Amino acid sequence: MIRVLIADDETLMRAGIRLILENDPDITVAAEASDGRQAVELTRRHRIDVALLDIRMPGGDGLKAAEQIAGSASVVMLTTFGEDAYVAQALKVGATGFLLKDTPPHELITAVRKAAAGEPILAPQITRRLIEKHLTEPDRGSAARARIDTLTETERNVLRLVGEGLSNTEIGEQLYMATGTVKAHISRILPKLECANRVQAAIVAHDAGLTRS
């Protein structure tokens, strides 16, 4: 069972998201929060797997909460604000993904499942070009290349495919590995790159020039 926290200061929005998610037999909404501080507290208390956080909330916004939650649960920012700056900030503090509140119900359920599996989620409206623009600085290329020097050749191949947005299963098919082996490689890659999650690792892959796009 995937345990989800919904954090939004609008009661009706929380109720709507809960209704959508609990249509899936493998998802349960274990907690609801109306502000950032409460979200952090409830995530720790209820052993949350995926935290859906609104960007703007009273008592500490979603970005501040995301930074504190990211180490213990997958964080997906759920908001009406699609501006590029929010994407950049959310990913920098360790969020797994970013969705708009008008995301169709089936896509929201899929996103929660992917987040629980540690896979990145980005709304279709948010393009790779925008992420690159806001997360890539002039000197990041050389820094990223230095970071991937610590990886083995196999780990670099895995990282390249992570950077291209492939799931663990798809990476396994490309590299003729079992999905469990891919997961093991990623679990070793993240600390070597000092990344909190695979979204940040994908950014390193891009900055280092590993990806094709």
Buried (B, 14 or more C-beta within 10 A) or exposed (E): EBBBBBBBBEEEBBBBBBEBBEEBEEBBBBBBBBBBBBBBBBBEEBEBBBBBBBBBBEBBBBBBBBBBBBEBBBBBBBBEBBEBEBBBBBBBBBBBBBBBBEBEBEBBBBBBBBBBBBBBBBBEEBEBEBBEEBBBEEEBBEEBBEBBEEBEEEBBBBBBBBBBBBBBEBBBBBBEBEBEBBBEBBEBBBEBBEBBBBBBBBBBBBBBEBBEE
